[in-house]
Amino acid sequence: MTKTQLEGIYDARKLGTGKMLTLGLQHMFAMFGATVLVPVITGLSMSATLLFAGLGTLIFHLCTKLKVPAFLGSSFAFLGGYATVVQMGMAGGLTQAEALPYACIGVFCAGLIYFILAGLFAAFGPKKVMRFFPPIVTGPIIIAIGLILSGSAINNCNHNWWIAILAIAIIVVCNIWGKGMIKIIPILLGVIGSYVVAACFGLCDFTPVKEAAWIGLPVKWENTAISVFSNPNWSLILAAIIAIIPISLATMMEHIGDMCAISSTTGINYLEDPGLHRTLLGDGLATSLASLFGAPANTTYGENTGVLNLTKVYDPRVIRIAAVFAIILSFCPKFSAIISCMPAATIGGVSLVLYGMISAVGVRNVVENQVDFKSSRNVLVMALILVLAIGISYSEKGSLDIGFTTLSGLAVGALVGIILNAILPGKDYEFGTNAQGDKSVDFEVNRLENKND
């Protein structure tokens, strides 16, 4: 480590206990809005989400030799997967609560893909592996995720467009003109601002908050993926796995981008030490474990990288303090009930921005990697992914029945795109030659970089 790098790193022990705890709370505050939004949208357990955000972060730190100052929160990328599997489950007669554990099985398997990719990266290097998952495949998949979800955002906004517009306005203002912590947590501020206004106008029912206990266990057996196997629907299990695994291609690119961003912020190359294979392993293990117990998939958080950049305190122990705070909060059902009472219009307004930005990230991934659309093979690959993914999702059945199982539009589009890219001549993507393109996938709504700052 160079002298310049050391100058940018404070030893957390020299800060004192009070400052360490304050910095840990700040990191938890930064991740909070985005992390709790995923269970609110999907219907997953709020308490389990907080528990496994904390535990997942600690697991990631163990896998990366306690070196990487990263916090793991809920991944937005899998929202389309959860929605798709729930839709298929409800079409088969299940309730949303009964279908969600099947989606968790798919996410568990997606987490295992990280193990495989980590091994391939360690054995062959990222350049050879990434040739099969270029931006012409991952970009359209990401675009489709946002567009498939867009209808649900509008439905939630329809509950009260004034509250939805207020949430959108707060996010936009904070994201564009905010300074310091304000620009790092636009989602959280949008949620709080619109939630408070809705409550003042009597648009929220706080009965569940009154009925909730102060202390309770964060995990319930019926919400876990393991509970499915007491009476399994094997066709839905297979459909969930096929539907959700392709999303891991997009989240893997997000992970690489976040590792690049953290390395750039701290001045330490974490892709070399502890290595990308270790960070992928930690992320995948955290995601698989969380999904087993009914929590969302995990991912490294851009918001927390923003806090690192703001405070210039890069000691990973501060992140681990934030993880402990998240674990403690998970044992308070009353706190989770407050979040769960969020009005649908607030969810709709925030989701409208979020889903649009997911699709915009897909466009960015294609543009910044300078995909050549003069090439017919690239046009065909992208065209088929988009039309199949979106077309099947919005068809009358909403999925494709192939006899032994049902495939979602996203799964069909992703599989066709991967196969076409592999067999058609003219593959021209090489990972590592375009640093801007390699880190162009980030699903978080934040503003870590702005040329006007």
C-alpha positions, 0 to 999 in steps of 0.5 A, a space after each residue: 500500500 502506498 503512502 498516498 493510499 495510507 493517508 486516505 485511510 483512518 484507523 477506526 480505533 483512533 477515532 474512538 468508540 463514539 465516532 466509530 458507532 456514529 459512522 456505523 449508524 451513518 452507513 446503516 442509514 445510507 443503505 436503509 431506504 433501498 434495502 427495506 424497499 425490496 421487501 416492501 415491493 415483493 412481500 418478503 419479510 422485513 425483519 429477515 431482510 434486515 437480519 441477512 443484510 447484516 449477516 450477509 455483510 459479515 459473511 462477505 467480510 469473512 470471505 474477503 479476509 476482512 479487507 473490503 469496506 463493503 456493505 451488502 443490502 437488498 438487490 433491486 435486480 431480482 425484483 423482476 424474478 420475484 414478480 414473475 415467479 409469484 405471477 406463475 404461482 398465483 396462476 397455479 392457485 397459490 397465494 403470494 405468500 405461498 409463491 414467494 418461497 419458490 422465488 427464493 429457491 430460484 435466488 438461492 440457485 442464482 447465488 450458487 452461480 456466483 460460486 461457479 463464476 468465482 471458480 471460473 474466474 480463478 481458473 481461466 481469468 475474467 476475459 475468457 469467461 466474460 466473452 460468453 456474457 457480453 453487454 449485448 446480452 446483459 444490457 438487454 436483459 437489464 432493460 427488460 427487467 425494468 420494462 417488465 416491472 413498469 406496470 406494477 409501478 403505475 398500478 401503485 401510483 394509481 392509489 394516490 398520484 399526488 403522494 407518488 409525485 411527491 416521492 418522485 420529486 424528492 428523489 429527483 431534487 435530492 439526486 440532482 441538487 443534493 450535497 453530502 449525505 443528501 445526494 447519497 440517500 435520495 430513495 430514503 428521503 423520498 420514502 420518508 417525505 411522502 410517507 410523512 405527508 400521507 400519514 398527516 392526511 390520514 392515508 396510512 393505517 397504523 393498526 399493525 404497528 400497534 399490534 406488533 411486539 417490540 421484540 420477536 424472532 426475524 425469521 418464520 418457517 413458512 417464509 423460508 425456501 426450505 418450507 416449500 419441500 414439505 409439499 413441493 410443486 416441482 414444476 414451479 421450482 424448476 420454473 423459478 430456477 430457470 426464470 431467476 438464474 439468468 439475472 445473476 449475469 446482470 448482478 455479477 456485472 453490478 458486483 464487478 462495477 461496485 468493486 471497481 468503484 470501491 477500489 477507486 474510492 479507497 485507492 486499493 485494488 480489491 480486484 487483486 487482493 483479496 481478489 474478484 473470486 473472493 468478493 464474488 464468493 462472498 456475495 454469492 454465499 450471502 445471497 444464497 443464505 439470505 434466500 434460504 430464510 426468506 430474505 432478498 438477494 444481497 448485493 454490494 451497495 453503491 450508497 455505502 461507497 458514497 459514504 466512504 467517499 464522503 467521510 474518507 474513513 475506509 476501515 472495514 470495521 465501521 461497515 461491520 458495526 453498521 451490519 450489527 446495527 441492522 441485525 439488532 433492528 431485525 429483532 424489533 417487529 414494531 419497527 418492521 411494521 412501521 416500514 410495512 405500513 408505507 402507503 402504496 402510492 409512496 411505493 409506486 412513486 419510488 418504484 417508478 423512478 427505480 424501474 426506469 433507472 434499471 432500464 436506463 442502466 441497461 442502456 448505459 451498459 450497451 452504450 458505454 461498452 460501445 456495442 456495434 449495432 452495424 453488426 447484424 448479429 448484435 442487432 439480432 441478439 438484442 432484438 430477440 432478447 427484448 421482444 421475447 422477454 417483454 412480449 411473453 411477459 405481457 402476453 395473455 398467459 404471461 409465460 411460455 409452457 414447454 410441457 414439463 415446466 413454464 418459462 418466464 419471458 425474461 428466462 426465454 429472452 436470456 437463454 436465447 440471447 446467451 445461446 445466440 451470442 455463443 454460436 453466432 460468429 463475430 464476438 468482439 467483446 473483451 472484458 478489461 479493455 474498457 474500464 468505464 464500460 466494465 463498471 457501467 452496471 449499478 442498480 442503485 439510485 444514487 449519485 456517486 459521480 457528477 461532473 458538475 460537483 
